[in-house]
Amino acid sequence: MSFSDKVAIVYGAGGGMGLNIANDLIGEGAQVALADLKPQPDGIAGGPGTSVYHQGDATDEAFVKHVTHTALDAHGRLDYLVNTTGVLWFDRDRSLLDINLSVWDRVLEINLKSFALTARHAIPAMQRSGGGAMVHFSSIQALRGDTLPQDAYGAAKGAVLSLSRSIAIQFAKHGIRSNAILPGATFTPMQARWEGKRDVQAAIAAHVPLGRIGTSQDMANACLFLLSDKASYITGTELVVDGGVTALP
Ligand SMILES: NC(=O)c1ccc[n+]([C@@H]2O[C@H](COP(=O)([O-])OP(=O)(O)OC[C@H]3O[C@@H](n4cnc5c(N)ncnc54)[C@H](O)[C@@H]3O)[C@@H](O)[C@H]2O)c1
């Protein structure tokens, strides 16, 4: 898989999966724009590719426009878009019966609308570049309900799959591919509640056929494959990366 001199934008790059993906792309020689609401994290890879960090809100179209145009101005092209932005608000995102509707709206804005905004600005840039590839992060929660419902999160993650497929068929003729990844439980800052809780981690791992919790590296490996030319005939589909959880009866 060669990413040398390719230009990528990674949203959610201040977090677990996004930062790992950005670093792997930089490590493979890509020119990477990292974007996140959080201040610049430690540990951004030094090369052989390059990095630029943008702090801002991915639901703000002016910010998204700025990130896209800065990458285009610097490199004259855009090859990849990765959407990992997301929030999982355990305390506030509940059943549709009692969720505060402003929480519902904000979760949908962050977990879904931001993906549409970033794609809306990336697509014209990719069209001018002769094609490109996108990976959007959904969740295995898109495929099932939950005994402890987080209905806004689940609805947004389901909609990410339809959005990704729609992008795939609309822009295949421009050489643009769009795919989604559905992670299972993955140890990242989003799941900081598991930190130091060995019993909780062991219980989650015991439920996974492959016997462990996922890592951001597992997700980055899948993402770089889908971005790469090795996946040049793959578009409009989903890759479940969950250690076998959704295959369980
Ligand atoms: N960790 C898991 O168990 C898991 C499981 C399934 C799916 N996912 C999905 O994978 C993706 C990556 O998750 P992660 O585990 O790396 O989480 P994470 O919390 O480490 O990363 C998500 C990043 O999104 C950023 N973000 C949130 N709101 C933003 C906004 N308005 N504008 C810009 N940035 C914003 C956060 O600051 C954070 O850095 C998410 O979409 C998540 O829903 C995670």
The ligand as a Gaussian input file, in Angstrom:
#p B3LYP/6-31G(d) Opt

LIG

0 1
 N      -14.212000       3.429000      20.759000
 C      -15.214000       2.608000      20.481000
 O      -15.496000       1.646000      21.222000
 C      -16.017000       2.814000      19.217000
 C      -16.887000       1.778000      18.833000
 C      -17.644000       1.958000      17.672000
 C      -17.522000       3.115000      16.915000
 N      -16.677000       4.095000      17.328000
 C      -16.598000       5.294000      16.485000
 O      -15.279000       5.452000      16.013000
 C      -14.978000       6.844000      15.819000
 C      -13.686000       7.202000      16.512000
 O      -13.871000       7.018000      17.919000
 P      -12.716000       6.952000      18.994000
 O      -12.957000       5.731000      19.764000
 O      -11.385000       7.206000      18.366000
 O      -13.165000       8.165000      19.926000
 P      -12.398000       9.456000      20.448000
 O      -13.309000      10.093000      21.434000
 O      -11.037000       9.094000      20.892000
 O      -12.286000      10.333000      19.121000
 C      -13.354000      11.087000      18.599000
 C      -12.850000      12.497000      18.364000
 O      -13.913000      13.282000      17.822000
 C      -13.681000      14.620000      18.281000
 N      -14.864000      15.454000      18.196000
 C      -16.021000      15.332000      18.904000
 N      -16.863000      16.321000      18.557000
 C      -16.237000      17.074000      17.612000
 C      -16.610000      18.206000      16.857000
 N      -17.813000      18.800000      16.988000
 N      -15.713000      18.705000      15.967000
 C      -14.486000      18.133000      15.815000
 N      -14.087000      17.053000      16.504000
 C      -14.960000      16.526000      17.376000
 C      -13.272000      14.416000      19.745000
 O      -12.619000      15.563000      20.265000
 C      -12.398000      13.191000      19.672000
 O      -11.027000      13.510000      19.602000
 C      -16.200000       7.599000      16.369000
 O      -17.025000       7.994000      15.307000
 C      -16.897000       6.566000      17.234000
 O      -18.274000       6.810000      17.361000
 C      -15.919000       3.969000      18.460000

